[in-house]
Amino acid sequence: MGGTTLSTEWTIREVLNWTRGYFEAAGIVQPRLEAEILLAHALDVERLNLYISPDQPLTIDERSRYRTVVKQRRDGTPLQHLIGEVQFFGLRFRVSRDALIPRPETEELLDHILKLVPRDREIGCLDLGTGTGVIAVCLARYFPQAAVTAVDISPSALDVARGNAALNGVEDRIAFVESDWFDRVSGGYDLIASNPPYVDEKDLERLPAEVRDHEPREALDGGPGGLREIGALIEAIPSYLNCGGLVFLEIGRGQDEAVAKMLESAGFVEVRMESDLAGNPRYAVAEWPS
Ligand SMILES: C[S@@+](CC[C@H](N)C(=O)[O-])C[C@H]1O[C@@H](n2cnc3c(N)ncnc32)[C@H](O)[C@@H]1O
C-alpha cells in the first residue's frame, strides 16, 4: 500500500488519514467517510468512537481485519457488502451478493406510498421482485394492518429477504413466494409495488464495475430500452389488483412517457409520475378503476 507512511504503531487518526489518500487515489468518491465506516466496522465500534479516541493504536488483529477490507474496497467490492448491512427507511437490512443493494431512490418510492395510502387499513400488499425485502419489510412495518406478499425469482434473494423480515420483527406478516412474477401468485391485492429490473440491456456493460461485477444481473437487466420487465408487469397486474387498488413502480430515467402510455393502454386511471429528489420522473403511480 502506498501514500503517507504510517508509524509502527498505527493509530486511528493515522490510519484514517492514510486510507483517505489511498481511496482518493483509487477514485473512491467519499474516501474519508468510507475509511471511517470500514475502520469502525473492523474495530466493531460506532463511527463516533473513532473521534473520541483518535490516538488509540490498532492491535495486530484489528490491523489485519482492516487491511483486508480496505484492499477489497480498493478492488471494487461495494462498501455495503464489506460491512454486510445498510440502513433503509429507518430500518436495518443485511445485504450480500445474492440481492441488489437497496438504493436511496427506493426510499422515495416508499415515501410516495406512505403519502397516498392510509396506514390504519387492513390491506393486501404485493412486492414484486423483493430482493433484500426492503419494500415488503417497510410495508409490513409502516402499515401495521397490512398482509404482505413478497415475490422473487431468485431463491437466494428470498433467503436474504426472509432474514431481513426476521431482523425487523415482521417475519409473520410476510408470505415469501419464489415465482417468475405472477406464475405462482394468486389473489387480489389493494397495493402492488415494484422496483423491477429497468436497466437498458445496452447499458449493462457500461455500468460502474462495482455494480456490474458485484450485483445480480437478474436484478438489473430490463431488456430492450429497460422496459421488458416493466411491460410484462403492467400487462399482468390488472388481473391481481382489486378495484380501486394502486400500483407503484420505480422506473429508470427517461422511461416515464413510455410507462405512462403502457399504464393507460392497460386500462389504469389516475396515471401520474412522481419525481425523485433530483427532479427526474422516476415513480409511476396508477389506480385500477373501481
Ligand atoms: C431492481 S431489483 C429490486 C430489489 C428490491 N425490491 C429493491 O428495491 O432493492 C429487482 C428484483 O426483481 C427480481 N426479478 C427479476 N426478474 C424477476 C422475475 N421474472 N420474477 C420475479 N422476480 C424477478 C430480481 O431477482 C431482483 O431481486
The ligand as an SDF file (V2000), in Angstrom:
LIG
                    3D

 27 29  0  0  0  0  0  0  0  0999 V2000
  -34.0910   -3.9190   -9.0320 C   0  0  0  0  0  0  0  0  0  0  0  0
  -34.1720   -5.3540   -8.0100 S   0  0  0  0  0  0  0  0  0  0  0  0
  -35.1580   -4.7150   -6.6750 C   0  0  0  0  0  0  0  0  0  0  0  0
  -34.8640   -5.3420   -5.3510 C   0  0  0  0  0  0  0  0  0  0  0  0
  -35.5760   -4.6550   -4.1660 C   0  0  0  0  0  0  0  0  0  0  0  0
  -37.0060   -4.6570   -4.3300 N   0  0  0  0  0  0  0  0  0  0  0  0
  -35.0970   -3.2280   -4.0080 C   0  0  0  0  0  0  0  0  0  0  0  0
  -35.8610   -2.3030   -4.3050 O   0  0  0  0  0  0  0  0  0  0  0  0
  -33.9420   -3.0220   -3.5980 O   0  0  0  0  0  0  0  0  0  0  0  0
  -35.2980   -6.3590   -8.9280 C   0  0  0  0  0  0  0  0  0  0  0  0
  -35.6250   -7.7120   -8.3050 C   0  0  0  0  0  0  0  0  0  0  0  0
  -36.5230   -8.3900   -9.2020 O   0  0  0  0  0  0  0  0  0  0  0  0
  -36.1960   -9.7680   -9.2230 C   0  0  0  0  0  0  0  0  0  0  0  0
  -36.6950  -10.3240  -10.5000 N   0  0  0  0  0  0  0  0  0  0  0  0
  -36.1690  -10.1760  -11.7320 C   0  0  0  0  0  0  0  0  0  0  0  0
  -36.8980  -10.8450  -12.6460 N   0  0  0  0  0  0  0  0  0  0  0  0
  -37.9090  -11.4310  -11.9660 C   0  0  0  0  0  0  0  0  0  0  0  0
  -38.9940  -12.2550  -12.3630 C   0  0  0  0  0  0  0  0  0  0  0  0
  -39.1650  -12.6310  -13.6360 N   0  0  0  0  0  0  0  0  0  0  0  0
  -39.8440  -12.6850  -11.4110 N   0  0  0  0  0  0  0  0  0  0  0  0
  -39.6720  -12.3250  -10.1010 C   0  0  0  0  0  0  0  0  0  0  0  0
  -38.6540  -11.5470   -9.6650 N   0  0  0  0  0  0  0  0  0  0  0  0
  -37.7900  -11.0970  -10.5960 C   0  0  0  0  0  0  0  0  0  0  0  0
  -34.6890   -9.8090   -9.0880 C   0  0  0  0  0  0  0  0  0  0  0  0
  -34.2520  -11.0560   -8.6270 O   0  0  0  0  0  0  0  0  0  0  0  0
  -34.4500   -8.6560   -8.1010 C   0  0  0  0  0  0  0  0  0  0  0  0
  -34.4370   -9.1150   -6.7790 O   0  0  0  0  0  0  0  0  0  0  0  0
  1  2  1  0
  2  3  1  0
  2 10  1  0
  3  4  1  0
  4  5  1  0
  5  6  1  0
  5  7  1  0
  7  8  2  0
  7  9  1  0
 10 11  1  0
 11 12  1  0
 11 26  1  0
 12 13  1  0
 13 14  1  0
 13 24  1  0
 14 15  1  0
 14 23  1  0
 15 16  2  0
 16 17  1  0
 17 18  1  0
 17 23  2  0
 18 19  1  0
 18 20  2  0
 20 21  1  0
 21 22  2  0
 22 23  1  0
 24 25  1  0
 24 26  1  0
 26 27  1  0
M  CHG  2   2   1   9  -1
M  END
$$$$
